[in-house]
Each structure stands twice: as structure tokens, then as C-alpha cells.
Amino acid sequence: MYNKPYVILGILIFLAVALTPLWLGNMGKGWENIKAELAKPKGKHCMESEKWMVANHMELLNALRELAVRYGERIYHSNTYPNSEYNVSLLTCWKCHDYKDFCKKCHDFNEEHPVCWQCHWNPLVKKPTVNAFNVKDIMNWANKTGW
């Protein structure tokens, strides 16, 4: 085989190019590293256990949306914490979680781009937060108007 050095070199170059994404992917931050950078939630616990929420929070948000919009149900009963009730609203989440330092940071790390915010508020308007509104007033208004 006269071209043996070139064949071996070609195989090595091919392997280097083919395996580069694997090497680069394994050198990045892992979940435990980004978890330390997230803002700590302000409450004692979330609607469900932390492990469950990490894996299923989008499914929960979708289910809560269905409960509120389709069935008019505004109270969520936790499966993890008996006798715990939560208002079906993103404001409930934002009481404890900061969007920029918790949600957005984790979504950016995982390269997730939720489409929720394309409809729920105008990006030119400041994002509603619990600090900007009195949650009781909002819930009273929502109950009075049937919203």
C-alpha cells in the first residue's frame, strides 16, 4: 500500500473533525454548575418537588393554562405538598422566582426559547412582576371580573 501515510492521516483528520462536537460538548458546564449560578427561590418550596419541577415545569404550566382558560379553575392543589393550594397564575411563580436570574438564565444555558412571551406581553413594556403589583388586588380584580 503506497499511500499508507496519507490514508492514516486522512483517518485521523476525519476522526478529529467527527469527534470535535463530543469533546466540546463535554467540556461545557454541567447542570450542577449552572444550578449554583441561579438565583435562589424566595419561598420554602415550589408547587411540586424540585426534582419534578426541573423535569416537568413546562407541562405543569401548560396544564395550569388549560385549567384556567378552558375550565375556569383558578386554584391548583399540589400533589407533593398536601393541603397546599396555589393561584393559577405566573404571578404565583414570580413571587419566588426571578425571571432574569432564574428562568432566563436556565433557559439560555439549555438553549431553550419559550414562545410564551410572544403573546403574553409587549416586549416594549416592562415585564409584570410581583413587586410591581399587589397580588391580592390583581386576584380580587380577576375574581370580580371573572377573568
Contacts in CASP RR format, 6 or more apart in sequence:
PFRMAT RR
TARGET T0000
AUTHOR 0000-0000-0000
METHOD contacts of the structure
MODEL  1
MYNKPYVILGILIFLAVALTPLWLGNMGKGWENIKAELAKPKGKHCMESE
KWMVANHMELLNALRELAVRYGERIYHSNTYPNSEYNVSLLTCWKCHDYK
DFCKKCHDFNEEHPVCWQCHWNPLVKKPTVNAFNVKDIMNWANKTGW
1 7 0 8 1.000
29 109 0 8 1.000
34 105 0 8 1.000
34 106 0 8 1.000
34 109 0 8 1.000
37 105 0 8 1.000
38 101 0 8 1.000
38 102 0 8 1.000
38 105 0 8 1.000
38 106 0 8 1.000
39 97 0 8 1.000
39 98 0 8 1.000
39 101 0 8 1.000
39 102 0 8 1.000
39 105 0 8 1.000
41 96 0 8 1.000
41 97 0 8 1.000
41 102 0 8 1.000
42 95 0 8 1.000
42 96 0 8 1.000
42 97 0 8 1.000
43 95 0 8 1.000
43 96 0 8 1.000
45 80 0 8 1.000
45 81 0 8 1.000
46 53 0 8 1.000
46 96 0 8 1.000
47 53 0 8 1.000
47 60 0 8 1.000
47 76 0 8 1.000
47 78 0 8 1.000
47 80 0 8 1.000
47 81 0 8 1.000
47 84 0 8 1.000
47 86 0 8 1.000
47 92 0 8 1.000
48 56 0 8 1.000
48 60 0 8 1.000
48 78 0 8 1.000
48 79 0 8 1.000
48 80 0 8 1.000
48 81 0 8 1.000
49 80 0 8 1.000
52 80 0 8 1.000
53 60 0 8 1.000
58 114 0 8 1.000
61 90 0 8 1.000
61 116 0 8 1.000
64 76 0 8 1.000
64 88 0 8 1.000
67 73 0 8 1.000
67 74 0 8 1.000
67 76 0 8 1.000
67 88 0 8 1.000
68 74 0 8 1.000
68 88 0 8 1.000
68 89 0 8 1.000
73 88 0 8 1.000
74 87 0 8 1.000
74 88 0 8 1.000
74 89 0 8 1.000
74 142 0 8 1.000
74 143 0 8 1.000
75 85 0 8 1.000
75 86 0 8 1.000
75 87 0 8 1.000
75 88 0 8 1.000
76 85 0 8 1.000
76 86 0 8 1.000
76 87 0 8 1.000
76 88 0 8 1.000
77 84 0 8 1.000
77 85 0 8 1.000
78 84 0 8 1.000
78 85 0 8 1.000
78 86 0 8 1.000
86 92 0 8 1.000
87 135 0 8 1.000
87 139 0 8 1.000
89 138 0 8 1.000
89 139 0 8 1.000
90 120 0 8 1.000
91 128 0 8 1.000
91 130 0 8 1.000
91 133 0 8 1.000
91 135 0 8 1.000
91 138 0 8 1.000
94 129 0 8 1.000
94 130 0 8 1.000
95 130 0 8 1.000
95 135 0 8 1.000
97 103 0 8 1.000
99 127 0 8 1.000
99 129 0 8 1.000
107 113 0 8 1.000
107 114 0 8 1.000
117 123 0 8 1.000
121 127 0 8 1.000
121 128 0 8 1.000
126 132 0 8 1.000
141 147 0 8 1.000
END
